[in-house]
Amino acid sequence: MTQPPPPPNQPPNQPPNQPPNPYAQQPGYGYPQQPPQPGYGYPQQPPAPNPYAQQPGYGYPNQPPQPGYGYPGGPAPAPGPGRGRNNATLLIVVAAVVAIALIVGGGIWYARSSGGDGKKDDTAHSSGGGTGGQDANGGENGKGTEKVPADTTSKVLFQVPLPAAKDTTVTAGSWLTDKVYAKTGIAEITGYDPDSGAELWTIPLSGPVCRATGHVSADGRTAVVFQPKMPPKGSTAGCTQVAAVDLNTGKKLWTQTIKSGDVPVNFDNVTVAQQTVAVGGSSGGAAFDLASGKVRWQPKAADSCYDAGYGGGAKLVAVRRCGSGDAGQLRIQTLDPVSGKVLSEYRMTSGIDYASVVSTDPLVVAADVNDSAGDGSGFSDVFSVDNRTGALRTRISTPGSSYAARCDGIYDLEKCTGVVVGNDRLYLATEQHDGDGDYTKTNEIVAFDLGTGKQTGQRADAGDNYTITPLRMDGPDVIAYKNAPYDKGAQVVSIDGGSFKETKLLENPASTAVKAVETAMSPDYAEVRYSQGHLYLSAAYAHAATSSSTAKEYLVTAFGAGG
């Protein structure tokens, strides 16, 4: 089995003998307090010319980025009985890691409900770019909102220095609204003017952020999980604090914890769906009202199943683990975000240990089946599921040797790169392969129909020595980032959902300083946000200074059109 990805506050690519996730607790399970109410680097030479089936390693660099940008420096480091919810103490259930097997699934239908408490359906959306979950649609009335700037040449708007840290510290979390660009620092979240970078507000936290969702509600609210205090070097204080943040006002709305007896529960992930904050982990799942922090549900005792995590945005989807050992099973459940009632369920065959939620509407789930991706990407197969009935629509094989998508699947269940969903299609970056010119490399974005599982024939070429990565949808169009060769600047493009014609939205200067930032803050490692002629690259980790660190390091670099 592939080594799991690192937990919060740990760099990627840890040695195989790393200890287990320091935040994880033993399994329990989560349900609402009340019974649910009715309602709702550079590549090697490929062995063959096939552009969709090359050797692994083209889509991602062979070396990690420079310290301080994307990652730290130093060494690489059933539904059915029991689905009602209450406040009982967690029952600790030890879940064994099981062998991965091929998936054969079935759909089970459950009665739908119509909208929870009858209030306005304030659907959450992804914030400006490529992490934290994908919504199927963007824009307004089915049309994209991104406009082509009069001058697509960019300039650096502002840079925020990387904060000094005593130890490797998570700084994941960035959000872009029409009023503010917000970014996680060390035990704080700061809002910046999108153009000048002037600090608009700062929200202090008791400890470092562990996880942050990319989803933002229609009224500009999001959520994070963080530690209760600054931990000693080389340790953690646990990821037990859940908070909602108003990005428009710069206010922390509330902070909550869930306890098992007297012990606070750790959470591995967080998301926002409509007006619900949901958190999950090996001790079960909990949910809160986004505005008030009122508990919607929390772990329930005496249950052999638990919500390992959730996908948010337009709908709320739970990845629920039941049983242990060879009999263990993942269930992909669409929930009413207010009551937690199961609306539909898709059951994966026993032996599939981890799954990621690529999209909740339409429902798309990725998994590394039988460790067949072969590259640690967590992405070998995609499952298109009808979230009304739980029936499997189609399964798409996406081998790691051909496609460059990556998903966490263990801790941050909706963190995927190189893949987005829209127009009832899956848009997927391929691995790099030989370009048209001598000694060049390139890749593409290709599309799969989520109803048939077949390629549509659409293809967006990166161009020689460019690498293209889908970031998000803008109505029917795909927003993508293009890493550039040494003598060009990176680009942001819009790909028409019908013709697949590329339109350049932004192009960075090819200066040495800008190229250094782009190289270090690749979409594979850092957070990328784009909207209306503004591009923000930000680091997911801060780290202690090292004697070998000579280059200036940044937490954020912002670019704007009109250079």
C-alpha positions in Angstrom: 0.0 0.0 0.0 1.2 3.5 -0.8 2.4 5.5 2.1 -0.3 7.9 3.3 0.2 11.6 2.7 1.4 13.7 5.7 -0.9 15.0 8.4 -1.1 18.7 9.2 2.1 20.5 10.1 4.2 17.9 8.3 5.9 18.3 4.9 5.1 16.0 2.0 7.1 13.0 0.9 7.9 11.9 4.4 10.0 8.8 4.8 8.0 5.6 5.0 9.0 5.1 8.7 7.2 8.3 9.8 4.9 7.8 12.8 1.2 7.8 12.2 -0.9 11.0 12.0 -0.4 12.7 15.4 -3.8 14.3 15.2 -5.8 11.1 14.7 -7.8 9.5 17.4 -9.3 6.1 17.5 -12.5 5.7 15.5 -15.9 6.6 16.9 -18.7 8.0 14.9 -20.8 11.1 14.3 -24.5 11.9 14.1 -26.8 14.8 14.9 -28.0 15.6 18.4 -31.6 15.1 17.3 -33.1 12.4 15.2 -33.1 13.7 11.6 -36.2 15.6 10.5 -37.8 15.1 7.2 -36.4 17.5 4.6 -33.7 18.1 3.1 11.0 18.5 -12.6 12.0 17.5 -15.6 10.9 14.4 -17.4 12.7 11.4 -18.7 12.3 10.2 -22.3 8.9 8.4 -22.7 8.9 5.0 -24.3 6.1 5.6 -26.8 4.5 8.5 -28.6 1.0 8.0 -27.1 0.3 11.3 -25.4 -2.1 9.8 -22.9 0.0 6.9 -21.7 3.5 8.0 -20.8 5.9 7.0 -18.0 5.2 8.4 -14.5 6.9 11.6 -13.5 6.1 14.0 -16.3 3.2 15.7 -14.6 5.1 16.5 -11.4 8.6 17.7 -10.7 11.2 15.2 -9.5 12.3 17.6 -6.8 10.3 19.4 -4.2 9.9 23.2 -4.5 12.4 25.6 -2.9 12.0 26.1 0.9 9.3 28.4 2.1 6.9 28.6 -0.8 4.8 25.6 -1.3 6.3 23.4 1.4 8.9 23.6 4.1 12.7 23.3 3.7 14.9 20.8 5.4 14.7 17.1 4.9 11.7 15.9 2.8 9.9 14.8 5.1 -26.1 1.6 6.1 -28.0 4.0 6.4 -30.5 2.1 8.3 -30.5 1.2 12.0 -28.4 3.7 14.0 -28.4 6.6 11.7 -30.2 8.7 14.3 -27.8 11.0 16.2 -27.3 12.0 19.8 -24.9 13.5 22.4 -23.6 10.2 23.8 -19.9 9.7 24.5 -17.8 8.3 21.7 -17.2 4.6 21.6 -13.6 4.1 20.6 -13.4 1.7 17.7 -10.1 0.6 16.3 -10.2 0.5 12.5 -7.5 -1.6 10.8 -6.0 -0.6 7.5 -7.1 -3.2 4.9 -5.9 -4.4 1.6 -7.1 -2.4 -1.4 -9.2 -4.3 -3.9 -11.1 -3.6 -7.1 -14.3 -1.8 -6.7 -17.7 -3.1 -7.5 -20.5 -1.1 -6.1 -24.2 -0.8 -5.8 -26.6 2.0 -5.3 -29.2 2.1 -2.6 -32.0 4.6 -2.8 -33.4 6.6 0.2 -36.2 9.0 0.4 -35.3 12.5 -0.5 -36.2 15.5 1.5 -36.8 19.0 0.3 -34.6 21.6 2.0 -34.1 21.2 5.7 -35.5 24.1 7.6 -37.1 25.8 4.7 -34.7 28.7 4.7 -32.9 30.1 1.6 -30.5 27.6 0.0 -27.2 29.5 0.3 -25.0 27.3 -1.7 -21.3 27.4 -0.9 -18.8 27.8 -3.7 -15.1 27.4 -4.3 -13.0 30.5 -3.7 -11.1 31.6 -6.8 -9.1 28.4 -7.7 -7.7 25.1 -7.3 -7.9 23.5 -3.8 -10.4 22.7 -1.2 -13.0 20.9 -3.3 -14.7 21.6 -6.6 -18.1 22.9 -7.4 -19.6 21.8 -10.7 -20.6 25.2 -11.8 -19.6 28.8 -11.4 -20.6 32.1 -12.9 -24.1 33.3 -13.2 -27.1 31.7 -15.1 -24.8 29.1 -16.6 -22.4 31.7 -18.0 -18.8 32.4 -17.0 -18.1 35.7 -15.3 -14.3 36.0 -16.1 -13.6 38.9 -18.4 -10.5 39.2 -20.6 -8.5 42.2 -19.3 -7.6 45.0 -21.8 -4.0 44.2 -21.1 -3.3 40.6 -20.1 0.3 41.3 -19.2 0.6 41.1 -15.4 2.7 42.9 -12.9 3.5 42.1 -9.2 0.8 43.8 -7.1 2.3 42.9 -3.7 4.2 40.2 -1.8 3.8 39.0 1.8 7.1 37.7 3.4 7.0 34.2 4.7 6.5 34.4 8.5 9.3 33.2 10.8 8.4 29.8 12.3 10.2 27.8 15.0 9.1 24.6 13.3 7.3 23.4 10.2 3.9 25.1 10.4 0.8 24.8 8.2 -0.3 28.0 6.5 -2.8 26.3 4.2 -5.9 28.3 3.6 -6.6 31.2 1.1 -9.8 32.8 -0.1 -10.7 35.4 -2.6 -13.9 37.4 -2.7 -14.8 40.7 -4.4 -13.7 42.5 -1.3 -10.7 40.7 0.1 -7.9 38.2 -0.4 -7.5 36.3 2.9 -4.6 34.1 3.8 -3.6 31.9 6.7 -0.4 32.8 8.5 1.0 31.3 11.8 -1.9 31.1 14.2 -3.8 33.9 12.4 -5.8 34.7 9.3 -5.2 38.1 7.6 -7.3 39.9 5.0 -5.6 42.0 2.4 -6.8 44.5 -0.1 -6.8 42.5 -3.4 -4.9 45.3 -5.3 -2.6 47.0 -2.8 -2.0 44.2 -0.3 -2.8 46.6 2.6 -3.9 44.6 5.7 -7.6 45.1 6.2 -8.0 42.9 9.2 -6.4 40.0 11.2 -8.1 37.2 13.1 -5.8 35.8 15.8 -6.1 32.1 16.6 -5.0 30.2 19.7 -2.8 27.9 17.6 -1.8 27.0 14.0 -4.4 26.1 11.4 -4.5 22.4 10.7 -7.0 22.4 7.8 -9.0 24.9 5.8 -11.8 24.5 3.3 -11.7 26.3 0.0 -15.5 26.6 0.0 -17.1 30.0 0.9 -20.8 30.5 1.5 -22.8 33.0 -0.6 -22.5 35.5 2.2 -18.7 35.2 2.4 -18.2 32.8 5.3 -15.8 29.9 5.6 -14.3 27.6 8.2 -11.0 26.2 9.6 -9.8 23.6 12.1 -6.9 24.7 14.3 -4.9 23.8 17.4 -5.9 25.1 20.8 -2.4 26.5 21.5 1.1 26.9 20.0 2.6 23.5 20.3 6.2 22.8 21.5 8.7 22.2 18.7 8.2 18.9 17.0 4.8 18.2 18.5 1.2 19.1 18.2 -1.5 20.3 20.5 -4.2 18.5 18.5 -6.6 19.7 15.9 -9.6 20.2 18.1 -10.9 23.7 17.5 -13.4 24.5 14.8 -14.2 28.1 13.8 -16.2 29.9 11.2 -14.9 33.2 9.8 -16.6 36.0 8.0 -14.2 37.0 5.2 -16.1 40.3 4.5 -15.9 41.7 8.0 -12.8 39.9 9.3 -14.6 38.5 12.3 -14.4 35.1 13.8 -18.1 34.1 14.2 -17.6 31.3 16.7 -15.3 28.5 18.0 -16.5 25.0 18.9 -15.0 21.7 20.2 -16.5 18.3 20.4 -15.6 16.0 23.3 -15.4 12.3 23.9 -16.0 12.3 27.6 -13.6 15.0 28.8 -11.2 14.6 25.9 -11.6 17.0 22.9 -11.9 15.2 19.5 -9.4 15.8 16.8 -10.6 16.4 13.2 -8.7 15.8 10.0 -10.8 17.8 7.6 -13.4 20.6 7.3 -15.8 21.8 4.7 -18.7 24.1 4.1 -21.9 23.1 2.4 -24.7 25.7 2.1 -25.1 26.9 5.7 -23.4 24.0 7.4 -19.8 23.4 8.6 -18.8 19.7 8.6 -15.7 18.2 10.1 -14.6 14.6 10.1 -11.8 12.2 11.1 -11.1 8.8 12.6 -13.2 9.7 15.6 -16.2 10.5 13.6 -17.9 13.5 12.1 -19.7 16.6 13.5 -21.6 19.5 11.9 -22.4 23.0 13.0 -24.7 25.8 11.8 -22.4 28.2 9.9 -23.9 31.4 11.4 -24.3 30.4 15.0 -22.0 27.4 15.6 -25.0 25.4 17.0 -24.2 21.7 16.8 -26.2 19.9 14.1 -24.7 16.5 14.9 -21.7 14.9 16.6 -20.2 11.4 17.1 -22.6 8.8 18.4 -21.6 6.0 20.8 -22.0 2.3 20.0 -21.7 2.6 16.3 -19.2 0.6 14.2 -19.3 3.3 11.4 -17.9 6.8 11.4 -17.7 9.7 9.0 -14.0 9.9 7.9 -14.7 13.2 6.2 -16.9 15.3 4.0 -17.1 17.0 0.7 -18.9 20.3 0.5 -20.0 23.1 -1.8 -23.4 22.7 -3.5 -24.2 19.5 -1.5 -22.8 17.7 1.5 -21.3 14.3 1.0 -19.9 12.0 3.7 -17.2 9.4 3.2 -18.3 6.9 5.9 -16.2 4.0 7.0 -18.0 0.9 8.4 -16.4 -2.1 9.9 -12.7 -3.0 10.0 -10.3 -5.4 8.5 -11.2 -7.2 5.4 -14.9 -6.6 6.1 -14.4 -2.8 6.2 -16.3 -0.7 3.7 -16.6 2.9 2.5 -20.0 4.3 1.9 -20.4 7.5 -0.1 -23.5 9.3 1.3 -25.2 12.4 0.2 -26.7 14.1 3.3 -29.2 16.7 4.1 -26.8 19.4 5.4 -29.2 20.5 8.2 -30.5 17.2 9.6 -27.7 14.8 8.4 -30.4 12.6 7.0 -29.0 10.2 4.3 -30.5 11.1 0.9 -28.6 8.4 -1.1 -25.7 6.0 -0.7 -23.1 4.3 -2.9 -21.3 1.4 -1.3 -17.7 0.6 -2.4 -16.5 -2.9 -2.2 -14.7 -3.9 0.9 -11.0 -3.3 0.7 -11.1 0.3 -0.7 -9.6 2.1 2.2 -9.6 5.7 1.0 -11.6 7.9 -1.3 -11.7 11.6 -2.2 -14.7 13.7 -3.1 -13.8 15.5 -6.3 -17.3 17.1 -6.7 -20.5 16.9 -4.8 -22.8 18.0 -7.6 -22.6 16.0 -9.8 -21.1 13.5 -7.3 -17.7 12.4 -8.4 -15.4 10.3 -6.2 -11.7 9.3 -6.8 -9.8 6.4 -5.3 -6.5 4.5 -5.8 -7.8 1.0 -6.5 -5.5 -1.8 -5.5 -2.7 0.8 -5.2 -2.7 0.7 -9.0 -1.9 4.4 -9.7 1.7 3.5 -8.9 2.7 7.1 -8.1 1.3 7.8 -4.7 -1.3 10.1 -6.3 -4.3 8.5 -4.7 -6.0 8.6 -8.1 -6.4 5.6 -10.3 -10.2 5.5 -10.9 -13.0 7.9 -10.9 -16.6 7.0 -9.9 -19.5 9.0 -11.2 -22.5 8.5 -8.9 -26.1 9.6 -9.1 -26.5 11.5 -5.9 -30.3 11.2 -6.1 -30.3 7.4 -6.1 -26.8 6.3 -5.1 -26.5 4.3 -8.4 -23.1 4.2 -10.1 -23.4 6.0 -13.4 -19.9 5.0 -14.7 -16.4 4.2 -13.6 -13.4 5.8 -15.4 -9.9 4.4 -15.4 -7.4 7.2 -14.9 -4.0 5.4 -14.5 -1.2 7.4 -12.9 1.1 6.8 -15.9 -1.3 8.8 -18.1 -3.0 11.4 -15.9 -1.6 14.0 -13.5 -4.3 14.4 -10.9 -3.6 13.9 -7.2 -5.9 13.6 -4.2 -5.2 13.3 -0.5 -8.0 10.8 0.3 -6.8 10.1 3.8 -6.9 13.3 5.8 -8.1 16.2 3.5 -10.8 14.3 1.6 -11.7 17.0 -0.9 -8.1 18.2 -1.7 -7.5 17.3 -5.3 -5.3 19.0 -8.0 -5.2 18.5 -11.7 -8.9 17.7 -12.0 -12.2 19.7 -12.0 -15.8 18.8 -12.8 -18.4 20.8 -14.8 -20.9 20.4 -17.6 -21.4 16.8 -16.4 -17.8 16.2 -17.5 -14.5 15.4 -15.8 -11.6 17.7 -16.9 -8.3 16.0 -16.3 -4.7 17.0 -16.8 -2.5 14.4 -18.6 1.1 13.6 -17.7 3.8 15.3 -19.7 5.0 13.7 -22.9 7.1 14.7 -26.0 6.0 18.0 -27.6 6.1 19.0 -31.3 9.5 20.6 -31.1 12.8 18.9 -30.5 13.6 18.2 -26.9 10.3 19.7 -25.7 7.6 18.4 -23.3 3.9 19.3 -23.0 0.6 18.0 -21.7 -3.1 18.5 -22.2 -6.4 18.8 -20.4 -8.9 16.2 -21.7 -12.6 15.6 -20.9 -14.6 12.6 -20.0 -18.4 12.3 -20.1 -19.6 11.5 -16.6 -22.6 9.6 -18.0 -20.8 7.3 -20.4 -17.3 7.3 -19.0 -15.9 7.9 -22.5 -13.6 10.7 -23.6 -15.5 13.5 -25.4 -12.6 14.2 -27.8 -12.0 17.6 -26.4 -8.4 18.5 -25.7 -6.7 21.7 -24.6 -3.0 21.6 -25.5 -0.5 23.3 -23.2 2.0 24.0 -25.9 5.7 23.1 -26.1 7.4 23.3 -22.7 4.2 24.5 -21.0 2.3 22.4 -18.5 -1.5 23.0 -18.1 -3.5 22.4 -14.9 -7.2 22.9 -14.5 -8.0 25.1 -11.5 -11.8 25.5 -11.4 -15.0 26.0 -13.4 -16.3 29.4 -14.5 -19.9 28.6 -15.6 -19.4 26.2 -18.6 -15.7 27.2 -19.0 -12.5 25.8 -17.4 -10.0 28.2 -15.7 -6.5 26.7 -16.0 -3.0 27.6 -15.0 -0.1 27.1 -17.4 3.5 26.7 -16.1 5.8 28.2 -18.6 9.3 27.5 -20.0 12.3 29.3 -18.6 12.0 32.3 -20.9 8.2 32.9 -20.6 5.9 33.8 -17.8 3.1 31.5 -16.5 -0.4 32.1 -17.9 -4.0 31.8 -16.8 -6.4 30.8 -19.5 -10.1 30.2 -20.0 -11.1 27.1 -22.0 -14.5 27.3 -23.7 -16.6 24.4 -22.5 -17.9 23.7 -26.0 -15.2 24.5 -28.5 -12.3 24.0 -26.0 -10.7 27.2 -27.4 -8.2 28.7 -25.1 -8.4 32.4 -24.2 -5.5 34.0 -22.4 -6.6 35.9 -19.3 -3.2 36.7 -17.7 0.5 36.3 -18.5 3.3 36.9 -16.0 6.5 38.6 -16.8 9.5 36.3 -17.4 11.8 38.1 -14.9 14.2 36.0 -12.8 12.4 37.0 -9.6 8.9 36.1 -10.9 10.2 32.8 -12.4 11.6 31.9 -9.0 8.2 32.4 -7.4 6.4 30.4 -10.1 8.8 27.5 -9.8 8.4 27.3 -6.1 4.7 27.9 -6.1 3.5 25.3 -8.6 -0.1 24.3 -8.4 1.2 20.9 -7.4 2.4 22.3 -4.1 0.9 25.7 -3.4 -2.4 27.4 -3.4 -3.5 29.2 -6.6 -6.4 31.6 -6.8 -7.5 33.6 -9.8 -10.4 36.0 -10.4 -10.9 39.0 -12.7 -7.4 39.7 -13.7 -5.9 38.9 -10.3 -3.7 35.9 -9.6 -2.5 34.9 -6.1 0.1 32.2 -5.3 0.6 31.3 -1.7 2.6 28.8 0.4 1.0 25.9 2.3 3.7 25.7 4.9 6.1 28.0 6.8 9.4 26.7 8.3 12.3 27.6 10.5 15.1 29.4 8.7 18.1 27.3 7.6 21.7 28.2 7.0 21.2 27.2 3.3 18.2 29.4 2.8 19.4 32.5 0.9 16.5 33.4 -1.4 13.8 35.7 -0.2 10.7 33.6 0.7 7.1 34.7 0.4 3.8 33.6 1.9 1.9 35.3 -0.9 2.7 36.8 -4.3 -0.1 38.6 -6.0 -0.2 39.5 -9.7 -2.6 41.8 -11.6 -3.4 42.5 -15.2 -2.3 45.8 -16.8 1.5 45.4 -16.5 
